Amino acid sequence: MRIQAFHSRLGMIYHDNDDYPFARTIKPASRRSGESGLGLCMMCRSLDKEDDEANDPRLQQAQLEVTDGDGGAQHRIDDQQTR
């Protein structure tokens, strides 16, 4: 889940996703608010993208067409069931 951006006082990157376990280990006393001109943590960037995709109504309603193993009939499977 996205949170307000922060960085540690000795950090070289900033974090903005509370689902990244390492970001949760940074104690509040060591946190500095904002990006401070630093780059976004790669894990937070990946988690943010997953959050964006999970919350995109166009993707939530997307359906996949899957062909069974012998090339026969196609089945429609709701995207939410494949996650």
C-alpha positions as CSV (number, residue, x, y, z in Angstrom):
1,M,0.0,0.0,0.0
2,R,1.3,3.4,-0.9
3,I,2.2,5.7,1.9
4,Q,3.7,9.2,2.1
5,A,7.3,9.1,0.7
6,F,10.1,9.0,3.2
7,H,13.8,8.2,3.3
8,S,16.2,7.3,6.1
9,R,18.6,10.0,7.3
10,L,21.5,7.9,5.8
11,G,19.6,6.5,2.9
12,M,20.3,7.0,-0.8
13,I,16.8,6.1,-2.0
14,Y,13.3,6.9,-0.8
15,H,10.4,4.5,-0.1
16,D,6.6,5.0,-0.6
17,N,5.2,1.5,-0.2
18,D,4.5,-0.1,3.2
19,D,4.3,-3.6,1.7
20,Y,8.1,-3.6,1.3
21,P,9.4,-5.3,4.5
22,F,12.7,-3.4,4.6
23,A,10.9,-0.1,4.5
24,R,8.9,-1.1,7.6
25,T,12.1,-1.8,9.5
26,I,13.2,1.9,9.3
27,K,12.2,3.3,12.7
28,P,10.1,6.5,12.7
29,A,12.9,8.4,14.5
30,S,15.2,7.6,11.5
31,R,12.7,8.6,8.9
32,R,12.8,11.9,7.0
33,S,9.6,13.0,5.1
34,G,9.7,13.3,1.4
35,E,11.8,12.3,-1.5
36,S,14.6,14.8,-0.9
37,G,15.8,14.4,-4.5
38,L,16.6,10.7,-4.1
39,G,15.5,7.9,-6.5
40,L,12.6,5.6,-5.7
41,C,13.5,2.2,-4.3
42,M,13.2,-0.5,-7.0
43,M,11.0,-2.7,-4.8
44,C,8.7,0.1,-3.9
45,R,8.4,1.0,-7.6
46,S,7.5,-2.6,-8.4
47,L,4.9,-2.8,-5.6
48,D,3.4,0.6,-6.7
49,K,3.0,-0.8,-10.2
50,E,1.2,-3.9,-8.8
51,D,-1.0,-1.6,-6.7
52,D,-1.8,0.5,-9.8
53,E,-2.7,-2.6,-11.9
54,A,-4.8,-4.1,-9.1
55,N,-6.8,-0.8,-8.8
56,D,-7.2,-0.2,-12.5
57,P,-10.9,-0.9,-13.3
58,R,-10.0,-1.6,-17.0
59,L,-7.7,-4.4,-15.9
60,Q,-10.0,-5.7,-13.2
61,Q,-12.6,-6.4,-15.9
62,A,-10.2,-7.8,-18.4
63,Q,-10.7,-11.4,-19.4
64,L,-8.2,-13.8,-20.7
65,E,-9.0,-16.4,-23.4
66,V,-7.4,-19.7,-22.7
67,T,-7.1,-22.6,-25.0
68,D,-7.2,-26.1,-23.5
69,G,-4.2,-28.4,-23.9
70,D,-5.5,-30.2,-27.1
71,G,-6.2,-27.0,-29.0
72,G,-10.0,-27.5,-28.6
73,A,-12.6,-25.2,-27.1
74,Q,-11.6,-21.9,-25.6
75,H,-12.7,-20.9,-22.1
76,R,-13.0,-17.3,-20.8
77,I,-11.4,-16.9,-17.4
78,D,-11.8,-13.8,-15.4
79,D,-8.5,-12.1,-14.7
80,Q,-9.1,-12.0,-11.0
81,Q,-9.2,-15.8,-10.8
82,T,-5.7,-16.1,-12.4
83,R,-3.9,-14.1,-9.6
